[in-house]
């Protein structure tokens, strides 16, 4: 069971690391508010 939790945390970490800069890479520094909203929506989906 504990190893399953560790693996779960590892996959969540990989997913968040992968998508953290997705909007920033698309729009650059043009609109930080939108980047923040995107990151908040990602966290809400967890």
mmCIF file as Biopython writes it, N, C-alpha, C and O atoms, coordinates in Angstrom:
data_model
#
loop_
_atom_site.group_PDB
_atom_site.id
_atom_site.type_symbol
_atom_site.label_atom_id
_atom_site.label_alt_id
_atom_site.label_comp_id
_atom_site.label_asym_id
_atom_site.label_entity_id
_atom_site.label_seq_id
_atom_site.pdbx_PDB_ins_code
_atom_site.Cartn_x
_atom_site.Cartn_y
_atom_site.Cartn_z
_atom_site.occupancy
_atom_site.B_iso_or_equiv
_atom_site.auth_seq_id
_atom_site.auth_asym_id
_atom_site.pdbx_PDB_model_num
ATOM 1   N N  . UNK A ? 1  ? 0.821  -1.203 0.000   1.0 0.0 1  A 1 
ATOM 2   C CA . UNK A ? 1  ? 0.000  0.000  0.000   1.0 0.0 1  A 1 
ATOM 3   C C  . UNK A ? 1  ? 0.859  1.258  0.000   1.0 0.0 1  A 1 
ATOM 4   O O  . UNK A ? 1  ? 0.604  2.177  -0.778  1.0 0.0 1  A 1 
ATOM 5   N N  . UNK A ? 2  ? 1.868  1.312  0.856   1.0 0.0 2  A 1 
ATOM 6   C CA . UNK A ? 2  ? 2.698  2.510  0.934   1.0 0.0 2  A 1 
ATOM 7   C C  . UNK A ? 2  ? 3.437  2.741  -0.378  1.0 0.0 2  A 1 
ATOM 8   O O  . UNK A ? 2  ? 3.557  3.880  -0.828  1.0 0.0 2  A 1 
ATOM 9   N N  . UNK A ? 3  ? 3.930  1.674  -0.995  1.0 0.0 3  A 1 
ATOM 10  C CA . UNK A ? 3  ? 4.624  1.849  -2.273  1.0 0.0 3  A 1 
ATOM 11  C C  . UNK A ? 3  ? 3.667  2.384  -3.335  1.0 0.0 3  A 1 
ATOM 12  O O  . UNK A ? 3  ? 4.079  3.130  -4.223  1.0 0.0 3  A 1 
ATOM 13  N N  . UNK A ? 4  ? 2.391  2.007  -3.248  1.0 0.0 4  A 1 
ATOM 14  C CA . UNK A ? 4  ? 1.404  2.545  -4.179  1.0 0.0 4  A 1 
ATOM 15  C C  . UNK A ? 4  ? 1.237  4.052  -3.988  1.0 0.0 4  A 1 
ATOM 16  O O  . UNK A ? 4  ? 1.089  4.788  -4.964  1.0 0.0 4  A 1 
ATOM 17  N N  . UNK A ? 5  ? 1.258  4.507  -2.760  1.0 0.0 5  A 1 
ATOM 18  C CA . UNK A ? 5  ? 1.139  5.940  -2.491  1.0 0.0 5  A 1 
ATOM 19  C C  . UNK A ? 5  ? 2.358  6.699  -2.999  1.0 0.0 5  A 1 
ATOM 20  O O  . UNK A ? 5  ? 2.239  7.804  -3.529  1.0 0.0 5  A 1 
ATOM 21  N N  . UNK A ? 6  ? 3.516  6.104  -2.834  1.0 0.0 6  A 1 
ATOM 22  C CA . UNK A ? 6  ? 4.737  6.737  -3.325  1.0 0.0 6  A 1 
ATOM 23  C C  . UNK A ? 6  ? 4.692  6.838  -4.847  1.0 0.0 6  A 1 
ATOM 24  O O  . UNK A ? 6  ? 5.026  7.882  -5.407  1.0 0.0 6  A 1 
ATOM 25  N N  . UNK A ? 7  ? 4.289  5.785  -5.507  1.0 0.0 7  A 1 
ATOM 26  C CA . UNK A ? 7  ? 4.180  5.806  -6.964  1.0 0.0 7  A 1 
ATOM 27  C C  . UNK A ? 7  ? 3.134  6.821  -7.419  1.0 0.0 7  A 1 
ATOM 28  O O  . UNK A ? 7  ? 3.328  7.509  -8.421  1.0 0.0 7  A 1 
ATOM 29  N N  . UNK A ? 8  ? 2.029  6.913  -6.683  1.0 0.0 8  A 1 
ATOM 30  C CA . UNK A ? 8  ? 1.002  7.903  -6.990  1.0 0.0 8  A 1 
ATOM 31  C C  . UNK A ? 8  ? 1.587  9.308  -6.929  1.0 0.0 8  A 1 
ATOM 32  O O  . UNK A ? 8  ? 1.378  10.110 -7.839  1.0 0.0 8  A 1 
ATOM 33  N N  . UNK A ? 9  ? 2.314  9.606  -5.864  1.0 0.0 9  A 1 
ATOM 34  C CA . UNK A ? 9  ? 2.919  10.931 -5.708  1.0 0.0 9  A 1 
ATOM 35  C C  . UNK A ? 9  ? 3.936  11.210 -6.812  1.0 0.0 9  A 1 
ATOM 36  O O  . UNK A ? 9  ? 4.026  12.332 -7.309  1.0 0.0 9  A 1 
ATOM 37  N N  . UNK A ? 10 ? 4.696  10.192 -7.192  1.0 0.0 10 A 1 
ATOM 38  C CA . UNK A ? 10 ? 5.673  10.370 -8.266  1.0 0.0 10 A 1 
ATOM 39  C C  . UNK A ? 10 ? 4.989  10.719 -9.582  1.0 0.0 10 A 1 
ATOM 40  O O  . UNK A ? 10 ? 5.453  11.600 -10.307 1.0 0.0 10 A 1 
ATOM 41  N N  . UNK A ? 11 ? 3.898  10.041 -9.895  1.0 0.0 11 A 1 
ATOM 42  C CA . UNK A ? 11 ? 3.217  10.312 -11.160 1.0 0.0 11 A 1 
ATOM 43  C C  . UNK A ? 11 ? 2.558  11.690 -11.150 1.0 0.0 11 A 1 
ATOM 44  O O  . UNK A ? 11 ? 2.558  12.385 -12.166 1.0 0.0 11 A 1 
ATOM 45  N N  . UNK A ? 12 ? 1.999  12.087 -10.009 1.0 0.0 12 A 1 
ATOM 46  C CA . UNK A ? 12 ? 1.417  13.427 -9.897  1.0 0.0 12 A 1 
ATOM 47  C C  . UNK A ? 12 ? 2.507  14.483 -10.081 1.0 0.0 12 A 1 
ATOM 48  O O  . UNK A ? 12 ? 2.303  15.471 -10.786 1.0 0.0 12 A 1 
ATOM 49  N N  . UNK A ? 13 ? 3.651  14.275 -9.454  1.0 0.0 13 A 1 
ATOM 50  C CA . UNK A ? 13 ? 4.760  15.224 -9.587  1.0 0.0 13 A 1 
ATOM 51  C C  . UNK A ? 13 ? 5.222  15.344 -11.031 1.0 0.0 13 A 1 
ATOM 52  O O  . UNK A ? 13 ? 5.460  16.448 -11.521 1.0 0.0 13 A 1 
ATOM 53  N N  . UNK A ? 14 ? 5.349  14.216 -11.710 1.0 0.0 14 A 1 
ATOM 54  C CA . UNK A ? 14 ? 5.759  14.239 -13.120 1.0 0.0 14 A 1 
ATOM 55  C C  . UNK A ? 14 ? 4.740  14.982 -13.972 1.0 0.0 14 A 1 
ATOM 56  O O  . UNK A ? 14 ? 5.106  15.758 -14.855 1.0 0.0 14 A 1 
ATOM 57  N N  . UNK A ? 15 ? 3.462  14.741 -13.703 1.0 0.0 15 A 1 
ATOM 58  C CA . UNK A ? 15 ? 2.404  15.402 -14.472 1.0 0.0 15 A 1 
ATOM 59  C C  . UNK A ? 15 ? 2.444  16.916 -14.270 1.0 0.0 15 A 1 
ATOM 60  O O  . UNK A ? 15 ? 2.381  17.675 -15.237 1.0 0.0 15 A 1 
ATOM 61  N N  . UNK A ? 16 ? 2.549  17.352 -13.024 1.0 0.0 16 A 1 
ATOM 62  C CA . UNK A ? 16 ? 2.587  18.787 -12.742 1.0 0.0 16 A 1 
ATOM 63  C C  . UNK A ? 16 ? 3.830  19.439 -13.335 1.0 0.0 16 A 1 
ATOM 64  O O  . UNK A ? 16 ? 3.757  20.547 -13.865 1.0 0.0 16 A 1 
ATOM 65  N N  . UNK A ? 17 ? 4.959  18.764 -13.248 1.0 0.0 17 A 1 
ATOM 66  C CA . UNK A ? 17 ? 6.188  19.313 -13.817 1.0 0.0 17 A 1 
ATOM 67  C C  . UNK A ? 17 ? 6.064  19.459 -15.329 1.0 0.0 17 A 1 
ATOM 68  O O  . UNK A ? 17 ? 6.563  20.422 -15.911 1.0 0.0 17 A 1 
ATOM 69  N N  . UNK A ? 18 ? 5.401  18.504 -15.956 1.0 0.0 18 A 1 
ATOM 70  C CA . UNK A ? 18 ? 5.241  18.520 -17.405 1.0 0.0 18 A 1 
ATOM 71  C C  . UNK A ? 18 ? 4.360  19.671 -17.871 1.0 0.0 18 A 1 
ATOM 72  O O  . UNK A ? 18 ? 4.644  20.286 -18.899 1.0 0.0 18 A 1 
ATOM 73  N N  . UNK A ? 19 ? 3.292  19.973 -17.130 1.0 0.0 19 A 1 
ATOM 74  C CA . UNK A ? 19 ? 2.327  20.961 -17.611 1.0 0.0 19 A 1 
ATOM 75  C C  . UNK A ? 19 ? 2.468  22.348 -16.982 1.0 0.0 19 A 1 
ATOM 76  O O  . UNK A ? 19 ? 1.719  23.258 -17.337 1.0 0.0 19 A 1 
ATOM 77  N N  . UNK A ? 20 ? 3.404  22.527 -16.063 1.0 0.0 20 A 1 
ATOM 78  C CA . UNK A ? 20 ? 3.487  23.787 -15.317 1.0 0.0 20 A 1 
ATOM 79  C C  . UNK A ? 20 ? 3.752  25.011 -16.188 1.0 0.0 20 A 1 
ATOM 80  O O  . UNK A ? 20 ? 3.260  26.095 -15.876 1.0 0.0 20 A 1 
ATOM 81  N N  . UNK A ? 21 ? 4.503  24.869 -17.254 1.0 0.0 21 A 1 
ATOM 82  C CA . UNK A ? 21 ? 4.837  26.021 -18.092 1.0 0.0 21 A 1 
ATOM 83  C C  . UNK A ? 21 ? 4.135  25.990 -19.445 1.0 0.0 21 A 1 
ATOM 84  O O  . UNK A ? 21 ? 4.532  26.709 -20.362 1.0 0.0 21 A 1 
ATOM 85  N N  . UNK A ? 22 ? 3.116  25.180 -19.578 1.0 0.0 22 A 1 
ATOM 86  C CA . UNK A ? 22 ? 2.454  25.020 -20.875 1.0 0.0 22 A 1 
ATOM 87  C C  . UNK A ? 22 ? 1.895  26.347 -21.401 1.0 0.0 22 A 1 
ATOM 88  O O  . UNK A ? 22 ? 2.140  26.697 -22.555 1.0 0.0 22 A 1 
ATOM 89  N N  . UNK A ? 23 ? 1.161  27.077 -20.589 1.0 0.0 23 A 1 
ATOM 90  C CA . UNK A ? 23 ? 0.588  28.348 -21.036 1.0 0.0 23 A 1 
ATOM 91  C C  . UNK A ? 23 ? 1.688  29.396 -21.218 1.0 0.0 23 A 1 
ATOM 92  O O  . UNK A ? 23 ? 1.662  30.161 -22.182 1.0 0.0 23 A 1 
ATOM 93  N N  . UNK A ? 24 ? 2.634  29.431 -20.314 1.0 0.0 24 A 1 
ATOM 94  C CA . UNK A ? 24 ? 3.730  30.400 -20.422 1.0 0.0 24 A 1 
ATOM 95  C C  . UNK A ? 24 ? 4.506  30.188 -21.721 1.0 0.0 24 A 1 
ATOM 96  O O  . UNK A ? 24 ? 4.906  31.155 -22.369 1.0 0.0 24 A 1 
ATOM 97  N N  . UNK A ? 25 ? 4.719  28.938 -22.101 1.0 0.0 25 A 1 
ATOM 98  C CA . UNK A ? 25 ? 5.421  28.662 -23.354 1.0 0.0 25 A 1 
ATOM 99  C C  . UNK A ? 25 ? 4.597  29.096 -24.559 1.0 0.0 25 A 1 
ATOM 100 O O  . UNK A ? 25 ? 5.153  29.427 -25.606 1.0 0.0 25 A 1 
ATOM 101 N N  . UNK A ? 26 ? 3.290  29.095 -24.416 1.0 0.0 26 A 1 
ATOM 102 C CA . UNK A ? 26 ? 2.414  29.474 -25.520 1.0 0.0 26 A 1 
ATOM 103 C C  . UNK A ? 26 ? 2.287  30.993 -25.669 1.0 0.0 26 A 1 
ATOM 104 O O  . UNK A ? 26 ? 2.384  31.519 -26.778 1.0 0.0 26 A 1 
ATOM 105 N N  . UNK A ? 27 ? 2.069  31.699 -24.545 1.0 0.0 27 A 1 
ATOM 106 C CA . UNK A ? 27 ? 1.815  33.142 -24.630 1.0 0.0 27 A 1 
ATOM 107 C C  . UNK A ? 27 ? 2.968  33.995 -24.110 1.0 0.0 27 A 1 
ATOM 108 O O  . UNK A ? 27 ? 2.904  35.222 -24.185 1.0 0.0 27 A 1 
ATOM 109 N N  . UNK A ? 28 ? 4.007  33.377 -23.592 1.0 0.0 28 A 1 
ATOM 110 C CA . UNK A ? 28 ? 5.131  34.137 -23.046 1.0 0.0 28 A 1 
ATOM 111 C C  . UNK A ? 28 ? 4.721  34.876 -21.782 1.0 0.0 28 A 1 
ATOM 112 O O  . UNK A ? 28 ? 3.887  34.398 -21.014 1.0 0.0 28 A 1 
ATOM 113 N N  . UNK A ? 29 ? 5.305  36.028 -21.578 1.0 0.0 29 A 1 
ATOM 114 C CA . UNK A ? 29 ? 5.000  36.834 -20.388 1.0 0.0 29 A 1 
ATOM 115 C C  . UNK A ? 29 ? 3.890  37.843 -20.657 1.0 0.0 29 A 1 
ATOM 116 O O  . UNK A ? 29 ? 3.741  38.814 -19.915 1.0 0.0 29 A 1 
ATOM 117 N N  . UNK A ? 30 ? 3.117  37.622 -21.704 1.0 0.0 30 A 1 
ATOM 118 C CA . UNK A ? 30 ? 2.099  38.583 -22.120 1.0 0.0 30 A 1 
ATOM 119 C C  . UNK A ? 30 ? 0.981  38.752 -21.099 1.0 0.0 30 A 1 
ATOM 120 O O  . UNK A ? 30 ? 0.429  39.844 -20.964 1.0 0.0 30 A 1 
ATOM 121 N N  . UNK A ? 31 ? 0.642  37.694 -20.383 1.0 0.0 31 A 1 
ATOM 122 C CA . UNK A ? 31 ? -0.498 37.796 -19.469 1.0 0.0 31 A 1 
ATOM 123 C C  . UNK A ? 31 ? -0.326 36.827 -18.305 1.0 0.0 31 A 1 
ATOM 124 O O  . UNK A ? 31 ? -0.748 35.672 -18.368 1.0 0.0 31 A 1 
ATOM 125 N N  . UNK A ? 32 ? 0.298  37.317 -17.249 1.0 0.0 32 A 1 
ATOM 126 C CA . UNK A ? 32 ? 0.597  36.478 -16.090 1.0 0.0 32 A 1 
ATOM 127 C C  . UNK A ? 32 ? -0.668 36.007 -15.386 1.0 0.0 32 A 1 
ATOM 128 O O  . UNK A ? 32 ? -0.689 34.920 -14.807 1.0 0.0 32 A 1 
ATOM 129 N N  . UNK A ? 33 ? -1.705 36.803 -15.430 1.0 0.0 33 A 1 
ATOM 130 C CA . UNK A ? 33 ? -2.958 36.418 -14.775 1.0 0.0 33 A 1 
ATOM 131 C C  . UNK A ? 33 ? -3.547 35.163 -15.379 1.0 0.0 33 A 1 
ATOM 132 O O  . UNK A ? 33 ? -4.038 34.288 -14.666 1.0 0.0 33 A 1 
ATOM 133 N N  . UNK A ? 34 ? -3.498 35.081 -16.681 1.0 0.0 34 A 1 
ATOM 134 C CA . UNK A ? 34 ? -4.028 33.892 -17.360 1.0 0.0 34 A 1 
ATOM 135 C C  . UNK A ? 34 ? -3.195 32.666 -17.027 1.0 0.0 34 A 1 
ATOM 136 O O  . UNK A ? 34 ? -3.734 31.571 -16.863 1.0 0.0 34 A 1 
ATOM 137 N N  . UNK A ? 35 ? -1.894 32.844 -16.927 1.0 0.0 35 A 1 
ATOM 138 C CA . UNK A ? 35 ? -1.023 31.730 -16.540 1.0 0.0 35 A 1 
ATOM 139 C C  . UNK A ? 35 ? -1.384 31.240 -15.136 1.0 0.0 35 A 1 
ATOM 140 O O  . UNK A ? 35 ? -1.434 30.036 -14.885 1.0 0.0 35 A 1 
ATOM 141 N N  . UNK A ? 36 ? -1.634 32.178 -14.232 1.0 0.0 36 A 1 
ATOM 142 C CA . UNK A ? 36 ? -2.019 31.815 -12.872 1.0 0.0 36 A 1 
ATOM 143 C C  . UNK A ? 36 ? -3.348 31.083 -12.828 1.0 0.0 36 A 1 
ATOM 144 O O  . UNK A ? 36 ? -3.497 30.103 -12.098 1.0 0.0 36 A 1 
ATOM 145 N N  . UNK A ? 37 ? -4.315 31.554 -13.606 1.0 0.0 37 A 1 
ATOM 146 C CA . UNK A ? 37 ? -5.619 30.878 -13.656 1.0 0.0 37 A 1 
ATOM 147 C C  . UNK A ? 37 ? -5.480 29.458 -14.187 1.0 0.0 37 A 1 
ATOM 148 O O  . UNK A ? 37 ? -6.132 28.536 -13.698 1.0 0.0 37 A 1 
ATOM 149 N N  . UNK A ? 38 ? -4.625 29.291 -15.192 1.0 0.0 38 A 1 
ATOM 150 C CA . UNK A ? 38 ? -4.397 27.955 -15.751 1.0 0.0 38 A 1 
ATOM 151 C C  . UNK A ? 38 ? -3.819 27.026 -14.688 1.0 0.0 38 A 1 
ATOM 152 O O  . UNK A ? 38 ? -4.281 25.895 -14.532 1.0 0.0 38 A 1 
ATOM 153 N N  . UNK A ? 39 ? -2.812 27.498 -13.957 1.0 0.0 39 A 1 
ATOM 154 C CA . UNK A ? 39 ? -2.186 26.669 -12.925 1.0 0.0 39 A 1 
ATOM 155 C C  . UNK A ? 39 ? -3.180 26.332 -11.816 1.0 0.0 39 A 1 
ATOM 156 O O  . UNK A ? 39 ? -3.181 25.211 -11.305 1.0 0.0 39 A 1 
ATOM 157 N N  . UNK A ? 40 ? -4.019 27.285 -11.441 1.0 0.0 40 A 1 
ATOM 158 C CA . UNK A ? 40 ? -5.046 27.012 -10.437 1.0 0.0 40 A 1 
ATOM 159 C C  . UNK A ? 40 ? -6.027 25.954 -10.926 1.0 0.0 40 A 1 
ATOM 160 O O  . UNK A ? 40 ? -6.429 25.077 -10.161 1.0 0.0 40 A 1 
ATOM 161 N N  . UNK A ? 41 ? -6.411 26.032 -12.187 1.0 0.0 41 A 1 
ATOM 162 C CA . UNK A ? 41 ? -7.362 25.047 -12.718 1.0 0.0 41 A 1 
ATOM 163 C C  . UNK A ? 41 ? -6.742 23.656 -12.756 1.0 0.0 41 A 1 
ATOM 164 O O  . UNK A ? 41 ? -7.434 22.662 -12.539 1.0 0.0 41 A 1 
ATOM 165 N N  . UNK A ? 42 ? -5.448 23.582 -13.028 1.0 0.0 42 A 1 
ATOM 166 C CA . UNK A ? 42 ? -4.762 22.287 -13.024 1.0 0.0 42 A 1 
ATOM 167 C C  . UNK A ? 42 ? -4.782 21.698 -11.615 1.0 0.0 42 A 1 
ATOM 168 O O  . UNK A ? 42 ? -5.061 20.512 -11.440 1.0 0.0 42 A 1 
ATOM 169 N N  . UNK A ? 43 ? -4.489 22.517 -10.621 1.0 0.0 43 A 1 
ATOM 170 C CA . UNK A ? 43 ? -4.486 22.028 -9.241  1.0 0.0 43 A 1 
ATOM 171 C C  . UNK A ? 43 ? -5.877 21.607 -8.780  1.0 0.0 43 A 1 
ATOM 172 O O  . UNK A ? 43 ? -6.010 20.658 -8.008  1.0 0.0 43 A 1 
ATOM 173 N N  . UNK A ? 44 ? -6.907 22.298 -9.243  1.0 0.0 44 A 1 
ATOM 174 C CA . UNK A ? 44 ? -8.277 21.933 -8.871  1.0 0.0 44 A 1 
ATOM 175 C C  . UNK A ? 44 ? -8.673 20.574 -9.423  1.0 0.0 44 A 1 
ATOM 176 O O  . UNK A ? 44 ? -9.502 19.878 -8.836  1.0 0.0 44 A 1 
ATOM 177 N N  . UNK A ? 45 ? -8.079 20.192 -10.560 1.0 0.0 45 A 1 
ATOM 178 C CA . UNK A ? 45 ? -8.435 18.919 -11.183 1.0 0.0 45 A 1 
ATOM 179 C C  . UNK A ? 45 ? -7.809 17.718 -10.478 1.0 0.0 45 A 1 
ATOM 180 O O  . UNK A ? 45 ? -8.193 16.580 -10.747 1.0 0.0 45 A 1 
ATOM 181 N N  . UNK A ? 46 ? -6.852 17.954 -9.580  1.0 0.0 46 A 1 
ATOM 182 C CA . UNK A ? 46 ? -6.189 16.834 -8.902  1.0 0.0 46 A 1 
ATOM 183 C C  . UNK A ? 46 ? -7.067 16.190 -7.886  1.0 0.0 46 A 1 
ATOM 184 O O  . UNK A ? 46 ? -6.654 15.233 -7.231  1.0 0.0 46 A 1 
#
